[in-house]
Amino acid sequence: MTQLSDGIFYSVRRSDRARRVRVRIDPGRGVEVVLPRRAAERDAAAAVRELKPWIERRLLEANRHQQTLAARGDTLPYLGTTLTLVAQAGRERVVQRDHTLLIPAGEKGESALERWYRRMARVEITPRVDRACAQLGGEYSKLSIRGQRTRWGSCSRIGALSFNWRLLLAPEAVLDYVIWHEVCHLKVMDHSQRFWSLVAANCPDYRNQITWLRRNGATLVL
């Protein structure tokens, strides 16, 4: 059900799992207010009024992200370069030829693209991690490629590293920062000053890459 409060249209969804009122911004569905099952309907309008400046900023960001995605056309980014997509009927796998990706036509195209990006993520990330570990004198126990929506990398206490394949849609410097971030956790597990000093020593422009991810992370999708 769509409602209006202070000039903002929003939908309401009730959830048995929700313990408090939450406001979500979804690029496809707009503003959604999640209410606990027994919360009053007016609580949704109150939350929208209270968070109006934040909601308006997020809606502007979502619109900018949609424009960025639309501007791609039949291309995809790859570590700062641009790959042109060419769909071919009967094709099952993605094949790269210079700056062109030959992809399956129709609905198979997106899933095949994701599989290709996942494979290439391991190809791109593994040697970078190995070089960073050799430089820093650290060791990892396992390296995984995953597809989380918001998490770009992680390091467990047993030295297992994981990285998001979507980082290949970002500039190369962003990928390198995330790798250094997680490799530095092999030495310092927290986010103390010691940790950030270690990151800065190996990735001096890390703040620029953090800013880029905050502003553009939502565009790292196929």
N, CA and C atoms as a LAMMPS dump frame, in Angstrom:
ITEM: TIMESTEP
0
ITEM: NUMBER OF ATOMS
666
ITEM: BOX BOUNDS ff ff ff
-5.0000000000000000e+02 5.0000000000000000e+02
-5.0000000000000000e+02 5.0000000000000000e+02
-5.0000000000000000e+02 5.0000000000000000e+02
ITEM: ATOMS id mol type element x y z
1 1 1 N 0.851 -1.197 0
2 1 2 C 0 0 0
3 1 3 C 0.883 1.242 0
4 2 1 N 0.69 2.126 -0.964
5 2 2 C 1.483 3.343 -1.063
6 2 3 C 0.787 4.488 -0.34
7 3 1 N 1.564 5.228 0.435
8 3 2 C 1.023 6.352 1.178
9 3 3 C 1.909 7.567 0.952
10 4 1 N 1.434 8.726 1.406
11 4 2 C 2.149 9.976 1.222
12 4 3 C 2.328 10.661 2.562
13 5 1 N 3.558 11.105 2.83
14 5 2 C 3.838 11.867 4.052
15 5 3 C 4.893 12.911 3.734
16 6 1 N 4.58 14.173 3.995
17 6 2 C 5.508 15.279 3.75
18 6 3 C 6.068 15.261 2.334
19 7 1 N 5.242 14.917 1.373
20 7 2 C 5.668 14.917 -0.014
21 7 3 C 6.424 13.682 -0.452
22 8 1 N 6.546 12.693 0.403
23 8 2 C 7.284 11.472 0.086
24 8 3 C 6.326 10.293 0.004
25 9 1 N 6.328 9.619 -1.123
26 9 2 C 5.538 8.399 -1.266
27 9 3 C 6.32 7.226 -0.673
28 10 1 N 5.62 6.377 0.05
29 10 2 C 6.283 5.222 0.649
30 10 3 C 5.297 4.061 0.74
31 11 1 N 5.832 2.867 0.826
32 11 2 C 5.005 1.684 1.017
33 11 3 C 5.282 1.123 2.407
34 12 1 N 4.322 0.378 2.924
35 12 2 C 4.438 -0.2 4.267
36 12 3 C 4.441 -1.717 4.16
37 13 1 N 5.372 -2.321 4.848
38 13 2 C 5.414 -3.787 4.927
39 13 3 C 5.516 -4.187 6.389
40 14 1 N 4.654 -5.071 6.817
41 14 2 C 4.7 -5.546 8.207
42 14 3 C 5.511 -6.834 8.279
43 15 1 N 6.242 -6.946 9.364
44 15 2 C 7.124 -8.1 9.525
45 15 3 C 7.037 -8.642 10.946
46 16 1 N 6.9 -9.951 11.068
47 16 2 C 6.897 -10.578 12.391
48 16 3 C 8.277 -10.532 13.035
49 17 1 N 9.306 -10.386 12.207
50 17 2 C 10.677 -10.381 12.728
51 17 3 C 11.137 -8.992 13.151
52 18 1 N 10.471 -7.964 12.673
53 18 2 C 10.883 -6.597 12.985
54 18 3 C 10.62 -6.262 14.446
55 19 1 N 11.59 -5.668 15.092
56 19 2 C 11.452 -5.244 16.489
57 19 3 C 11.281 -3.736 16.614
58 20 1 N 11.537 -3.025 15.538
59 20 2 C 11.393 -1.572 15.533
60 20 3 C 11.041 -1.143 14.117
61 21 1 N 10.668 0.124 13.974
62 21 2 C 10.344 0.668 12.655
63 21 3 C 11.636 0.91 11.882
64 22 1 N 11.662 0.424 10.638
65 22 2 C 12.833 0.631 9.786
66 22 3 C 12.399 1.257 8.47
67 23 1 N 13.233 2.14 7.957
68 23 2 C 12.981 2.753 6.646
69 23 3 C 14.082 2.31 5.695
70 24 1 N 13.677 1.75 4.547
71 24 2 C 14.617 1.26 3.557
72 24 3 C 14.408 1.998 2.243
73 25 1 N 15.521 2.242 1.535
74 25 2 C 15.456 2.851 0.211
75 25 3 C 15.885 1.791 -0.795
76 26 1 N 14.966 1.403 -1.647
77 26 2 C 15.251 0.404 -2.673
78 26 3 C 15.186 1.092 -4.032
79 27 1 N 16.269 0.993 -4.856
80 27 2 C 16.254 1.686 -6.159
81 27 3 C 15.069 1.303 -7.033
82 28 1 N 14.585 0.08 -6.895
83 28 2 C 13.484 -0.358 -7.74
84 28 3 C 12.119 -0.058 -7.165
85 29 1 N 12.015 -0.07 -5.817
86 29 2 C 10.702 0.076 -5.174
87 29 3 C 10.529 1.386 -4.417
88 30 1 N 11.539 2.195 -4.342
89 30 2 C 11.428 3.469 -3.653
90 30 3 C 11.565 3.325 -2.147
91 31 1 N 10.762 4.084 -1.412
92 31 2 C 10.838 4.112 0.052
93 31 3 C 9.921 3.036 0.627
94 32 1 N 10.468 2.209 1.491
95 32 2 C 9.675 1.162 2.149
96 32 3 C 9.846 1.295 3.657
97 33 1 N 8.735 1.314 4.374
98 33 2 C 8.758 1.345 5.836
99 33 3 C 8.38 -0.046 6.337
100 34 1 N 9.264 -0.639 7.124
101 34 2 C 9.015 -1.962 7.695
102 34 3 C 8.518 -1.769 9.124
103 35 1 N 7.31 -2.246 9.399
104 35 2 C 6.689 -2.082 10.714
105 35 3 C 6.619 -3.429 11.436
106 36 1 N 6.868 -3.421 12.743
107 36 2 C 6.541 -4.63 13.526
108 36 3 C 5.05 -4.947 13.382
109 37 1 N 4.693 -6.177 13.523
110 37 2 C 3.323 -6.616 13.258
111 37 3 C 2.289 -5.803 14.04
112 38 1 N 2.575 -5.448 15.281
113 38 2 C 1.587 -4.766 16.115
114 38 3 C 1.763 -3.25 16.172
115 39 1 N 2.668 -2.708 15.388
116 39 2 C 2.881 -1.264 15.411
117 39 3 C 1.71 -0.538 14.756
118 40 1 N 1.461 0.682 15.195
119 40 2 C 0.38 1.486 14.624
120 40 3 C 0.787 2.02 13.255
121 41 1 N -0.194 2.189 12.379
122 41 2 C 0.077 2.683 11.025
123 41 3 C 0.719 4.074 11.064
124 42 1 N 0.329 4.876 12.055
125 42 2 C 0.868 6.235 12.138
126 42 3 C 2.368 6.245 12.412
127 43 1 N 2.896 5.132 12.94
128 43 2 C 4.335 5.063 13.204
129 43 3 C 5.143 5.144 11.912
130 44 1 N 4.567 4.646 10.835
131 44 2 C 5.26 4.704 9.549
132 44 3 C 5.378 6.15 9.082
133 45 1 N 4.266 6.886 9.141
134 45 2 C 4.292 8.293 8.728
135 45 3 C 5.239 9.105 9.604
136 46 1 N 5.246 8.816 10.91
137 46 2 C 6.14 9.54 11.823
138 46 3 C 7.599 9.288 11.462
139 47 1 N 7.937 8.047 11.107
140 47 2 C 9.319 7.71 10.753
141 47 3 C 9.732 8.426 9.474
142 48 1 N 8.817 8.498 8.503
143 48 2 C 9.123 9.185 7.25
144 48 3 C 9.34 10.673 7.495
145 49 1 N 8.512 11.28 8.332
146 49 2 C 8.688 12.702 8.641
147 49 3 C 10.015 12.95 9.339
148 50 1 N 10.348 12.11 10.291
149 50 2 C 11.586 12.294 11.05
150 50 3 C 12.829 12.133 10.174
151 51 1 N 12.763 11.205 9.24
152 51 2 C 13.939 10.878 8.421
153 51 3 C 13.9 11.548 7.051
154 52 1 N 13.018 12.52 6.865
155 52 2 C 12.837 13.122 5.55
156 52 3 C 14.144 13.601 4.911
157 53 1 N 15.023 14.364 5.6
158 53 2 C 16.267 14.802 4.941
159 53 3 C 17.133 13.627 4.484
160 54 1 N 17.238 12.597 5.337
161 54 2 C 18.018 11.405 4.977
162 54 3 C 17.394 10.686 3.798
163 55 1 N 16.068 10.552 3.803
164 55 2 C 15.37 9.874 2.706
165 55 3 C 15.6 10.608 1.392
166 56 1 N 15.49 11.926 1.419
167 56 2 C 15.676 12.709 0.191
168 56 3 C 17.084 12.566 -0.349
169 57 1 N 18.084 12.533 0.552
170 57 2 C 19.467 12.335 0.091
171 57 3 C 19.628 10.96 -0.541
172 58 1 N 19.062 9.953 0.093
173 58 2 C 19.194 8.593 -0.423
174 58 3 C 18.465 8.421 -1.754
175 59 1 N 17.319 9.078 -1.901
176 59 2 C 16.598 8.999 -3.169
177 59 3 C 17.399 9.653 -4.292
178 60 1 N 18.058 10.768 -3.992
179 60 2 C 18.915 11.412 -4.989
180 60 3 C 20.073 10.488 -5.374
181 61 1 N 20.658 9.827 -4.361
182 61 2 C 21.745 8.889 -4.644
183 61 3 C 21.253 7.735 -5.504
184 62 1 N 20.076 7.194 -5.163
185 62 2 C 19.528 6.075 -5.927
186 62 3 C 19.263 6.484 -7.371
187 63 1 N 18.781 7.706 -7.56
188 63 2 C 18.534 8.191 -8.914
189 63 3 C 19.836 8.321 -9.693
190 64 1 N 20.876 8.809 -9.011
191 64 2 C 22.186 8.938 -9.665
192 64 3 C 22.736 7.568 -10.049
193 65 1 N 22.546 6.597 -9.145
194 65 2 C 23.017 5.248 -9.438
195 65 3 C 22.279 4.659 -10.638
196 66 1 N 20.964 4.882 -10.704
197 66 2 C 20.19 4.375 -11.835
198 66 3 C 20.645 5.005 -13.142
199 67 1 N 20.974 6.291 -13.103
200 67 2 C 21.457 6.959 -14.301
201 67 3 C 22.803 6.39 -14.737
202 68 1 N 23.658 6.087 -13.753
203 68 2 C 24.963 5.498 -14.065
204 68 3 C 24.794 4.142 -14.734
205 69 1 N 23.893 3.318 -14.196
206 69 2 C 23.664 1.995 -14.764
207 69 3 C 23.058 2.096 -16.16
208 70 1 N 22.121 3.027 -16.34
209 70 2 C 21.479 3.177 -17.651
210 70 3 C 22.484 3.641 -18.705
211 71 1 N 23.454 4.456 -18.277
212 71 2 C 24.43 4.995 -19.22
213 71 3 C 25.386 3.921 -19.753
214 72 1 N 25.439 2.776 -19.102
215 72 2 C 26.331 1.714 -19.576
216 72 3 C 25.935 1.205 -20.954
217 73 1 N 24.643 1.146 -21.211
218 73 2 C 24.204 0.556 -22.466
219 73 3 C 24.597 -0.907 -22.531
220 74 1 N 25.185 -1.328 -23.645
221 74 2 C 25.619 -2.718 -23.818
222 74 3 C 27.085 -2.884 -23.443
223 75 1 N 27.459 -2.334 -22.301
224 75 2 C 28.832 -2.457 -21.814
225 75 3 C 28.823 -2.782 -20.329
226 76 1 N 29.959 -3.244 -19.828
227 76 2 C 30.162 -3.453 -18.399
228 76 3 C 31.574 -2.999 -18.034
229 77 1 N 31.74 -2.434 -16.837
230 77 2 C 33.085 -2.068 -16.399
231 77 3 C 33.853 -3.293 -15.918
232 78 1 N 35.176 -3.219 -16.055
233 78 2 C 36.05 -4.292 -15.579
234 78 3 C 37.367 -3.664 -15.149
235 79 1 N 37.509 -3.46 -13.831
236 79 2 C 38.724 -2.888 -13.248
237 79 3 C 39.178 -1.626 -13.98
238 80 1 N 38.219 -0.759 -14.262
239 80 2 C 38.554 0.522 -14.869
240 80 3 C 38.497 0.534 -16.381
241 81 1 N 38.362 -0.621 -17.023
242 81 2 C 38.199 -0.666 -18.461
243 81 3 C 36.723 -0.908 -18.795
244 82 1 N 36.391 -0.834 -20.066
245 82 2 C 35.014 -1.038 -20.506
246 82 3 C 34.964 -2.206 -21.479
247 83 1 N 34.08 -3.161 -21.188
248 83 2 C 33.893 -4.326 -22.046
249 83 3 C 32.541 -4.222 -22.746
250 84 1 N 32.54 -4.422 -24.047
251 84 2 C 31.305 -4.374 -24.83
252 84 3 C 30.679 -5.762 -24.887
253 85 1 N 29.371 -5.834 -24.624
254 85 2 C 28.659 -7.104 -24.622
255 85 3 C 28.053 -7.379 -26.001
256 86 1 N 28.286 -8.596 -26.488
257 86 2 C 27.692 -9.03 -27.753
258 86 3 C 26.979 -10.355 -27.501
259 87 1 N 25.646 -10.334 -27.585
260 87 2 C 24.853 -11.54 -27.328
261 87 3 C 24.818 -12.416 -28.582
262 88 1 N 24.995 -13.726 -28.358
263 88 2 C 24.975 -14.676 -29.461
264 88 3 C 24.046 -15.838 -29.138
265 89 1 N 23.109 -16.106 -30.011
266 89 2 C 22.183 -17.226 -29.824
267 89 3 C 22.949 -18.544 -29.853
268 90 1 N 22.582 -19.44 -28.946
269 90 2 C 23.214 -20.746 -28.893
270 90 3 C 24.46 -20.809 -28.046
271 91 1 N 24.975 -19.674 -27.644
272 91 2 C 26.182 -19.668 -26.798
273 91 3 C 25.812 -20.02 -25.374
274 92 1 N 26.676 -20.787 -24.685
275 92 2 C 26.435 -21.208 -23.308
276 92 3 C 27.366 -20.517 -22.318
277 93 1 N 28.55 -20.135 -22.753
278 93 2 C 29.545 -19.545 -21.862
279 93 3 C 29.976 -18.183 -22.374
280 94 1 N 30.491 -17.378 -21.456
281 94 2 C 31.032 -16.074 -21.822
282 94 3 C 32.479 -16.242 -22.283
283 95 1 N 32.804 -15.591 -23.377
284 95 2 C 34.168 -15.613 -23.908
285 95 3 C 34.617 -14.176 -24.134
286 96 1 N 35.817 -13.851 -23.672
287 96 2 C 36.364 -12.513 -23.875
288 96 3 C 37.279 -12.491 -25.088
289 97 1 N 37.085 -11.503 -25.931
290 97 2 C 37.961 -11.252 -27.057
291 97 3 C 38.341 -9.784 -27.033
292 98 1 N 39.562 -9.528 -26.595
293 98 2 C 40.024 -8.153 -26.391
294 98 3 C 39.064 -7.428 -25.445
295 99 1 N 38.413 -6.362 -25.923
296 99 2 C 37.501 -5.601 -25.062
297 99 3 C 36.037 -5.942 -25.355
298 100 1 N 35.805 -7.152 -25.849
299 100 2 C 34.449 -7.61 -26.138
300 100 3 C 34.152 -8.878 -25.353
301 101 1 N 32.944 -8.963 -24.809
302 101 2 C 32.484 -10.186 -24.165
303 101 3 C 31.37 -10.786 -25.012
304 102 1 N 31.59 -12.005 -25.497
305 102 2 C 30.551 -12.742 -26.207
306 102 3 C 29.746 -13.493 -25.168
307 103 1 N 28.443 -13.228 -25.095
308 103 2 C 27.606 -13.775 -24.024
309 103 3 C 26.401 -14.51 -24.604
310 104 1 N 25.816 -15.436 -23.84
311 104 2 C 24.586 -16.097 -24.299
312 104 3 C 23.46 -15.079 -24.466
313 105 1 N 22.638 -15.289 -25.47
314 105 2 C 21.497 -14.407 -25.683
315 105 3 C 20.375 -14.748 -24.706
316 106 1 N 19.518 -13.768 -24.436
317 106 2 C 18.338 -13.998 -23.6
318 106 3 C 18.635 -14.064 -22.124
319 107 1 N 17.801 -14.804 -21.394
320 107 2 C 17.87 -14.843 -19.929
321 107 3 C 19.144 -15.492 -19.414
322 108 1 N 19.781 -16.32 -20.222
323 108 2 C 21.008 -16.987 -19.785
324 108 3 C 22.178 -16.015 -19.666
325 109 1 N 22.059 -14.861 -20.301
326 109 2 C 23.179 -13.94 -20.363
327 109 3 C 23.673 -13.463 -19.015
328 110 1 N 22.743 -13.027 -18.141
329 110 2 C 23.168 -12.457 -16.857
330 110 3 C 23.814 -13.498 -15.956
331 111 1 N 23.234 -14.708 -15.865
332 111 2 C 23.824 -15.735 -15.014
333 111 3 C 25.179 -16.163 -15.547
334 112 1 N 25.325 -16.229 -16.873
335 112 2 C 26.618 -16.574 -17.454
336 112 3 C 27.65 -15.483 -17.177
337 113 1 N 27.207 -14.224 -17.231
338 113 2 C 28.114 -13.117 -16.917
339 113 3 C 28.6 -13.182 -15.476
340 114 1 N 27.676 -13.47 -14.561
341 114 2 C 28.093 -13.576 -13.166
342 114 3 C 29.111 -14.697 -12.988
343 115 1 N 28.896 -15.848 -13.615
344 115 2 C 29.854 -16.944 -13.498
345 115 3 C 31.222 -16.529 -14.041
346 116 1 N 31.203 -15.774 -15.145
347 116 2 C 32.47 -15.324 -15.719
348 116 3 C 33.182 -14.356 -14.777
349 117 1 N 32.442 -13.399 -14.224
350 117 2 C 33.06 -12.446 -13.301
351 117 3 C 33.587 -13.164 -12.052
352 118 1 N 32.868 -14.166 -11.579
353 118 2 C 33.35 -14.923 -10.422
354 118 3 C 34.668 -15.64 -10.751
355 119 1 N 34.734 -16.261 -11.934
356 119 2 C 35.974 -16.938 -12.327
357 119 3 C 37.117 -15.946 -12.435
358 120 1 N 36.859 -14.814 -13.065
359 120 2 C 37.907 -13.815 -13.244
360 120 3 C 38.304 -13.168 -11.919
361 121 1 N 37.368 -13.102 -10.981
362 121 2 C 37.708 -12.557 -9.664
363 121 3 C 38.802 -13.391 -9.012
364 122 1 N 38.693 -14.695 -9.102
365 122 2 C 39.733 -15.544 -8.523
366 122 3 C 41.056 -15.35 -9.265
367 123 1 N 40.98 -15.222 -10.591
368 123 2 C 42.189 -15.011 -11.388
369 123 3 C 42.859 -13.691 -11.024
370 124 1 N 42.071 -12.642 -10.839
371 124 2 C 42.63 -11.315 -10.541
372 124 3 C 43.064 -11.177 -9.089
373 125 1 N 42.282 -11.75 -8.185
374 125 2 C 42.498 -11.493 -6.756
375 125 3 C 43.603 -12.362 -6.165
376 126 1 N 43.666 -13.627 -6.539
377 126 2 C 44.627 -14.543 -5.9
378 126 3 C 46.064 -14.043 -5.997
379 127 1 N 46.593 -13.685 -7.178
380 127 2 C 47.985 -13.212 -7.214
381 127 3 C 48.195 -11.905 -6.47
382 128 1 N 47.186 -11.049 -6.45
383 128 2 C 47.313 -9.798 -5.706
384 128 3 C 47.416 -10.077 -4.21
385 129 1 N 46.6 -10.996 -3.718
386 129 2 C 46.663 -11.363 -2.305
387 129 3 C 48.013 -11.998 -1.981
388 130 1 N 48.472 -12.869 -2.844
389 130 2 C 49.761 -13.529 -2.608
390 130 3 C 50.895 -12.515 -2.546
391 131 1 N 50.879 -11.529 -3.437
392 131 2 C 51.926 -10.498 -3.418
393 131 3 C 51.839 -9.657 -2.156
394 132 1 N 50.61 -9.289 -1.758
395 132 2 C 50.443 -8.481 -0.547
396 132 3 C 50.912 -9.248 0.686
397 133 1 N 50.58 -10.537 0.758
398 133 2 C 51.003 -11.349 1.897
399 133 3 C 52.522 -11.48 1.943
400 134 1 N 53.137 -11.667 0.779
401 134 2 C 54.598 -11.779 0.729
402 134 3 C 55.246 -10.476 1.18
403 135 1 N 54.674 -9.338 0.779
404 135 2 C 55.222 -8.041 1.158
405 135 3 C 55.05 -7.773 2.647
406 136 1 N 53.902 -8.205 3.189
407 136 2 C 53.595 -7.915 4.591
408 136 3 C 54.101 -9.003 5.529
409 137 1 N 54.413 -10.175 4.992
410 137 2 C 54.84 -11.279 5.843
411 137 3 C 53.7 -11.979 6.54
412 138 1 N 52.537 -12.043 5.871
413 138 2 C 51.378 -12.718 6.446
414 138 3 C 51.01 -13.953 5.651
415 139 1 N 50.179 -14.799 6.218
416 139 2 C 49.705 -15.999 5.539
417 139 3 C 48.205 -16.146 5.74
418 140 1 N 47.521 -16.603 4.705
419 140 2 C 46.1 -16.862 4.826
420 140 3 C 45.852 -18.362 4.71
421 141 1 N 44.763 -18.819 5.313
422 141 2 C 44.46 -20.25 5.315
423 141 3 C 43.561 -20.655 4.163
424 142 1 N 42.77 -19.703 3.654
425 142 2 C 41.803 -20.011 2.6
426 142 3 C 41.4 -18.722 1.918
427 143 1 N 41.07 -18.809 0.62
428 143 2 C 40.609 -17.64 -0.106
429 143 3 C 39.314 -18.004 -0.831
430 144 1 N 38.251 -17.249 -0.553
431 144 2 C 36.946 -17.507 -1.154
432 144 3 C 36.478 -16.297 -1.945
433 145 1 N 35.734 -16.582 -3.019
434 145 2 C 35.074 -15.529 -3.797
435 145 3 C 33.578 -15.64 -3.536
436 146 1 N 32.985 -14.54 -3.068
437 146 2 C 31.568 -14.558 -2.715
438 146 3 C 30.824 -13.443 -3.431
439 147 1 N 29.528 -13.343 -3.126
440 147 2 C 28.694 -12.354 -3.807
441 147 3 C 27.787 -11.597 -2.877
442 148 1 N 28.304 -11.177 -1.711
443 148 2 C 27.476 -10.429 -0.774
444 148 3 C 27.036 -9.104 -1.401
445 149 1 N 25.909 -8.592 -0.934
446 149 2 C 25.38 -7.348 -1.485
447 149 3 C 26.107 -6.114 -0.962
448 150 1 N 26.573 -6.144 0.261
449 150 2 C 27.149 -4.932 0.851
450 150 3 C 28.552 -5.133 1.404
451 151 1 N 28.984 -6.355 1.575
452 151 2 C 30.302 -6.591 2.156
453 151 3 C 31.307 -6.881 1.05
454 152 1 N 32.431 -6.155 1.064
455 152 2 C 33.396 -6.28 -0.022
456 152 3 C 34.491 -7.286 0.269
457 153 1 N 34.756 -7.534 1.523
458 153 2 C 35.776 -8.509 1.875
459 153 3 C 35.712 -8.821 3.349
460 154 1 N 36.394 -9.899 3.745
461 154 2 C 36.44 -10.256 5.162
462 154 3 C 37.684 -11.084 5.44
463 155 1 N 38.066 -11.107 6.702
464 155 2 C 39.195 -11.901 7.172
465 155 3 C 38.798 -12.509 8.507
466 156 1 N 38.823 -13.834 8.591
467 156 2 C 38.453 -14.501 9.84
468 156 3 C 39.669 -14.614 10.752
469 157 1 N 39.422 -15.008 11.988
470 157 2 C 40.519 -15.13 12.955
471 157 3 C 41.45 -16.299 12.647
472 158 1 N 41.005 -17.21 11.773
473 158 2 C 41.892 -18.312 11.375
474 158 3 C 42.57 -18.016 10.035
475 159 1 N 42.441 -16.764 9.581
476 159 2 C 43.142 -16.358 8.373
477 159 3 C 42.445 -16.681 7.079
478 160 1 N 41.133 -16.943 7.112
479 160 2 C 40.374 -17.198 5.89
480 160 3 C 39.934 -15.86 5.294
481 161 1 N 40.308 -15.617 4.055
482 161 2 C 39.965 -14.377 3.374
483 161 3 C 38.833 -14.621 2.382
484 162 1 N 37.943 -13.654 2.254
485 162 2 C 36.914 -13.723 1.219
486 162 3 C 36.786 -12.353 0.576
487 163 1 N 36.465 -12.366 -0.72
488 163 2 C 36.323 -11.13 -1.479
489 163 3 C 35.097 -11.223 -2.376
490 164 1 N 34.489 -10.08 -2.59
491 164 2 C 33.265 -9.985 -3.388
492 164 3 C 33.645 -9.878 -4.867
493 165 1 N 33.084 -10.747 -5.696
494 165 2 C 33.403 -10.711 -7.131
495 165 3 C 33.001 -9.392 -7.777
496 166 1 N 32.043 -8.682 -7.176
497 166 2 C 31.591 -7.419 -7.761
498 166 3 C 32.679 -6.347 -7.746
499 167 1 N 33.74 -6.562 -6.99
500 167 2 C 34.844 -5.601 -6.978
501 167 3 C 35.484 -5.474 -8.356
502 168 1 N 35.303 -6.463 -9.226
503 168 2 C 35.848 -6.363 -10.571
504 168 3 C 35.112 -5.329 -11.414
505 169 1 N 33.937 -4.905 -10.949
506 169 2 C 33.201 -3.841 -11.622
507 169 3 C 33.694 -2.466 -11.196
508 170 1 N 34.577 -2.407 -10.221
509 170 2 C 35.123 -1.149 -9.707
510 170 3 C 36.481 -0.865 -10.345
511 171 1 N 37 0.356 -10.19
512 171 2 C 38.363 0.633 -10.648
513 171 3 C 39.381 -0.263 -9.935
514 172 1 N 40.492 -0.497 -10.577
515 172 2 C 41.508 -1.397 -10.04
516 172 3 C 42.008 -0.946 -8.673
517 173 1 N 42.131 0.364 -8.481
518 173 2 C 42.63 0.877 -7.2
519 173 3 C 41.702 0.521 -6.049
520 174 1 N 40.401 0.43 -6.321
521 174 2 C 39.439 0.053 -5.279
522 174 3 C 39.648 -1.397 -4.881
523 175 1 N 39.802 -2.275 -5.861
524 175 2 C 40.08 -3.683 -5.57
525 175 3 C 41.357 -3.817 -4.759
526 176 1 N 42.402 -3.106 -5.157
527 176 2 C 43.671 -3.204 -4.439
528 176 3 C 43.526 -2.746 -2.989
529 177 1 N 42.733 -1.685 -2.768
530 177 2 C 42.515 -1.243 -1.383
531 177 3 C 41.839 -2.32 -0.555
532 178 1 N 40.772 -2.924 -1.077
533 178 2 C 40.055 -3.941 -0.309
534 178 3 C 40.983 -5.122 -0.001
535 179 1 N 41.812 -5.491 -0.953
536 179 2 C 42.772 -6.579 -0.702
537 179 3 C 43.722 -6.2 0.42
538 180 1 N 44.268 -4.996 0.363
539 180 2 C 45.177 -4.58 1.432
540 180 3 C 44.455 -4.498 2.774
541 181 1 N 43.219 -4.045 2.754
542 181 2 C 42.449 -3.965 3.993
543 181 3 C 42.377 -5.332 4.665
544 182 1 N 42.013 -6.356 3.888
545 182 2 C 41.843 -7.685 4.476
546 182 3 C 43.182 -8.335 4.798
547 183 1 N 44.181 -8.137 3.969
548 183 2 C 45.504 -8.715 4.259
549 183 3 C 46.09 -8.09 5.521
550 184 1 N 45.857 -6.797 5.727
551 184 2 C 46.353 -6.153 6.954
552 184 3 C 45.666 -6.732 8.186
553 185 1 N 44.448 -7.24 8.021
554 185 2 C 43.775 -7.886 9.141
555 185 3 C 44.467 -9.19 9.545
556 186 1 N 45.264 -9.757 8.674
557 186 2 C 46.038 -10.939 9.067
558 186 3 C 47.05 -10.583 10.147
559 187 1 N 47.422 -9.304 10.197
560 187 2 C 48.365 -8.814 11.213
561 187 3 C 47.654 -8.154 12.389
562 188 1 N 46.588 -7.409 12.103
563 188 2 C 45.848 -6.688 13.141
564 188 3 C 44.364 -6.917 12.885
565 189 1 N 43.684 -7.616 13.775
566 189 2 C 42.301 -8.006 13.527
567 189 3 C 41.284 -6.899 13.764
568 190 1 N 41.641 -5.878 14.512
569 190 2 C 40.671 -4.82 14.802
570 190 3 C 40.869 -3.645 13.835
571 191 1 N 40.123 -2.568 14.076
572 191 2 C 40.259 -1.354 13.28
573 191 3 C 40.88 -0.237 14.125
574 192 1 N 41.913 -0.585 14.83
575 192 2 C 42.622 0.372 15.668
576 192 3 C 43.498 1.285 14.815
577 193 1 N 44.111 2.266 15.474
578 193 2 C 45.034 3.164 14.771
579 193 3 C 46.198 2.387 14.176
580 194 1 N 46.615 1.355 14.876
581 194 2 C 47.709 0.503 14.356
582 194 3 C 47.307 -0.137 13.029
583 195 1 N 46.063 -0.604 12.96
584 195 2 C 45.59 -1.218 11.724
585 195 3 C 45.592 -0.199 10.589
586 196 1 N 44.987 0.97 10.798
587 196 2 C 44.893 1.945 9.722
588 196 3 C 46.265 2.479 9.324
589 197 1 N 47.199 2.537 10.255
590 197 2 C 48.559 2.942 9.905
591 197 3 C 49.196 1.909 8.981
592 198 1 N 48.898 0.64 9.238
593 198 2 C 49.423 -0.428 8.394
594 198 3 C 48.806 -0.352 6.995
595 199 1 N 47.501 -0.084 6.935
596 199 2 C 46.847 0.08 5.631
597 199 3 C 47.46 1.256 4.882
598 200 1 N 47.638 2.392 5.574
599 200 2 C 48.168 3.595 4.931
600 200 3 C 49.578 3.379 4.409
601 201 1 N 50.373 2.59 5.121
602 201 2 C 51.751 2.337 4.694
603 201 3 C 51.805 1.553 3.392
604 202 1 N 50.777 0.749 3.145
605 202 2 C 50.768 -0.099 1.952
606 202 3 C 49.808 0.378 0.87
607 203 1 N 48.846 1.206 1.261
608 203 2 C 47.87 1.742 0.303
609 203 3 C 47.611 3.203 0.681
610 204 1 N 48.554 4.1 0.33
611 204 2 C 48.499 5.49 0.825
612 204 3 C 47.205 6.242 0.49
613 205 1 N 46.558 5.911 -0.631
614 205 2 C 45.345 6.646 -1.007
615 205 3 C 44.077 5.91 -0.604
616 206 1 N 44.147 5.095 0.456
617 206 2 C 43.009 4.253 0.831
618 206 3 C 41.747 5.059 1.119
619 207 1 N 41.896 6.287 1.635
620 207 2 C 40.71 7.082 1.939
621 207 3 C 39.926 7.396 0.667
622 208 1 N 40.622 7.652 -0.427
623 208 2 C 39.931 7.911 -1.69
624 208 3 C 39.12 6.699 -2.139
625 209 1 N 39.661 5.516 -1.922
626 209 2 C 38.967 4.301 -2.347
627 209 3 C 37.758 4.02 -1.453
628 210 1 N 37.875 4.304 -0.155
629 210 2 C 36.734 4.164 0.747
630 210 3 C 35.606 5.091 0.309
631 211 1 N 35.962 6.342 -0.021
632 211 2 C 34.97 7.312 -0.472
633 211 3 C 34.302 6.842 -1.759
634 212 1 N 35.097 6.3 -2.684
635 212 2 C 34.535 5.813 -3.948
636 212 3 C 33.525 4.703 -3.696
637 213 1 N 33.873 3.761 -2.819
638 213 2 C 32.963 2.652 -2.524
639 213 3 C 31.672 3.141 -1.874
640 214 1 N 31.773 4.092 -0.971
641 214 2 C 30.578 4.624 -0.318
642 214 3 C 29.652 5.283 -1.309
643 215 1 N 30.222 5.995 -2.277
644 215 2 C 29.41 6.733 -3.233
645 215 3 C 28.913 5.865 -4.382
646 216 1 N 29.676 4.837 -4.741
647 216 2 C 29.38 4.108 -5.963
648 216 3 C 29.171 2.613 -5.772
649 217 1 N 29.261 2.141 -4.531
650 217 2 C 29.135 0.704 -4.294
651 217 3 C 27.843 0.114 -4.825
652 218 1 N 26.762 0.897 -4.786
653 218 2 C 25.467 0.397 -5.248
654 218 3 C 25.426 0.18 -6.75
655 219 1 N 26.396 0.721 -7.493
656 219 2 C 26.421 0.548 -8.943
657 219 3 C 27.207 -0.697 -9.35
658 220 1 N 27.786 -1.392 -8.402
659 220 2 C 28.584 -2.577 -8.726
660 220 3 C 27.671 -3.792 -8.878
661 221 1 N 26.857 -3.742 -9.878
662 221 2 C 25.904 -4.814 -10.194
663 221 3 C 25.92 -5.021 -11.7
664 222 1 N 25.48 -6.183 -12.135
665 222 2 C 25.4 -6.472 -13.569
666 222 3 C 24.141 -5.847 -14.173
